[in-house]
Amino acid sequence: MEKQQAPSKSWSIYSRSEITSKYEISGRVGSGAYSDVYKARRRSDSVMVALKEVHDYQSAFREIEALETLKNSPNIVVLHEYFWSEDEGAVLVLEYLPTDLAAVVKSAANKDGIISVGEVKRWIDQILRGVDSCHRNSIVHRDLKPSNLLISSDGVLKIADFGQARILIAPQFTGNSHTYNQFDEQLSSDPAPEVDPTVDSSQFIQEHAEQLHREKYILEPVDNMRTNDFTNDIDEESVTHDGAASCVATCTTSDLEDPFQQSCYSYESEVVGIDGNGSLTSCVGTRWFRAPELLYGSTSYGLEIDLWSLGCIFAELFSLEPIFPGNSDIDQLGRIFSILGNLTEEVWPGCVQLPDYKIISFGKVEKPIGLEACLGNRSSDEVLVVKKLLCFDPVSRATAVELLNGKYLNEEPFPVPLSELRIPCKDDEDSSVEWNDYNKDFGSDSDFDEFGSSHLTTTENGFSIRFS
């Protein structure tokens, strides 16, 4: 039986008549540093929805923009409508999806210790289709992880939580077709415009479209020049996902008190991390799934950071445990190097130009563990899929469409039908069981003691920290 929480005065959503008149709120089901998620029933037709109350101005608009751009993608969570209020933040009305990929992995680990090859392939196929939709529309998600891959009761997987997503501009192809150099306009330092509470959200967005344009990335694909805009209202009646077959959901509901969202890598850090030239920030995403270029402070990255995250997710599907569960950014790099070997010019030409490469160094890993050992019970084709994604050089990472068209998904055993997927019910799970330290307190990223001995020296760049 679902646990419900009584309304609190601090939960402003209960006092917003424009929402409560349309939706019967049953309780809060998720919470992060800048948002709260509630389960609700739409009064007009009794369809269950998720109400995501976003307390950060830019994060709300980024999520609205991304979801409107992707609204026809079957593996992206559906945004039905949204509300805007001057003092109470935005409320997004999304599909309600009852579980996520993290629960699938946890259930398999607790029961028979394996997910069948056909099931794994169906999950991977759906994830790749969702990511391909994002990347075809030049959207980098920046926080892909199992708990952001939500699943309906009939097995449809959808990517959610686009609060850290960005739309990129001006692609410059280097190496292969999915590498982009980003150029961003500086975020406006002006305060958020005042909102007349009598004006509806679509009119508000239209009136401030120019300012919102300054706060987003617009990418123009080479084969189809376009500009994404979200000034048009959502046509609620055009949404075809309602109905009895849809157990619809959203947004990191698996972690009521997500330590990642409360860490220095929350959206707040992202805003602070944008420099005077409007560069991207490296403080995005959940650490365990964060690409090496981000860990080394890069602000010139592209869609490839999502591809590294996919490699971590797929490895977890295969092994039923996270492949790089770092306790800090330094520990995260150490775990990556222990498996893949050191990051050098030989494996990634130009890596020495990463902002923190000359500041933080590691002793040589003489005998890396290797992905084969980490995925010892999996086939060579499965290991190869992970290898194609967990490449130090972003240019070398396989794109979603390349993997969709590749050997792994197109040879027997084929992906099983959705009806054959085993889908756990999160409400029935033993909440007392800890899983893979997802809910642990990671502590400060500056805590080097857990990693091992270190040596600090001064350099022409300021200082260098070497870990052994």
Secondary structure as GFF3:
##gff-version 3
##sequence-region A 1 468
A	DSSP	three_ten_helix	12	15	.	.	.	ID=ss1
A	DSSP	alpha_helix	17	20	.	.	.	ID=ss2
A	DSSP	beta_strand	23	31	.	.	.	ID=ss3
A	DSSP	beta_strand	35	42	.	.	.	ID=ss4
A	DSSP	beta_strand	48	54	.	.	.	ID=ss5
A	DSSP	alpha_helix	57	69	.	.	.	ID=ss6
A	DSSP	beta_strand	79	85	.	.	.	ID=ss7
A	DSSP	beta_strand	89	95	.	.	.	ID=ss8
A	DSSP	beta_strand	99	100	.	.	.	ID=ss9
A	DSSP	alpha_helix	101	110	.	.	.	ID=ss10
A	DSSP	alpha_helix	117	136	.	.	.	ID=ss11
A	DSSP	beta_strand	139	140	.	.	.	ID=ss12
A	DSSP	three_ten_helix	146	148	.	.	.	ID=ss13
A	DSSP	beta_strand	149	151	.	.	.	ID=ss14
A	DSSP	beta_strand	157	159	.	.	.	ID=ss15
A	DSSP	beta_strand	166	167	.	.	.	ID=ss16
A	DSSP	alpha_helix	201	207	.	.	.	ID=ss17
A	DSSP	alpha_helix	209	214	.	.	.	ID=ss18
A	DSSP	three_ten_helix	236	238	.	.	.	ID=ss19
A	DSSP	alpha_helix	259	262	.	.	.	ID=ss20
A	DSSP	alpha_helix	267	272	.	.	.	ID=ss21
A	DSSP	three_ten_helix	287	289	.	.	.	ID=ss22
A	DSSP	alpha_helix	292	295	.	.	.	ID=ss23
A	DSSP	alpha_helix	304	319	.	.	.	ID=ss24
A	DSSP	alpha_helix	329	340	.	.	.	ID=ss25
A	DSSP	three_ten_helix	351	353	.	.	.	ID=ss26
A	DSSP	beta_strand	360	362	.	.	.	ID=ss27
A	DSSP	alpha_helix	371	374	.	.	.	ID=ss28
A	DSSP	alpha_helix	380	389	.	.	.	ID=ss29
A	DSSP	three_ten_helix	394	396	.	.	.	ID=ss30
A	DSSP	alpha_helix	400	404	.	.	.	ID=ss31
A	DSSP	three_ten_helix	408	410	.	.	.	ID=ss32
A	DSSP	three_ten_helix	418	420	.	.	.	ID=ss33
A	DSSP	three_ten_helix	426	428	.	.	.	ID=ss34
A	DSSP	beta_strand	454	457	.	.	.	ID=ss35
A	DSSP	beta_strand	464	467	.	.	.	ID=ss36
###
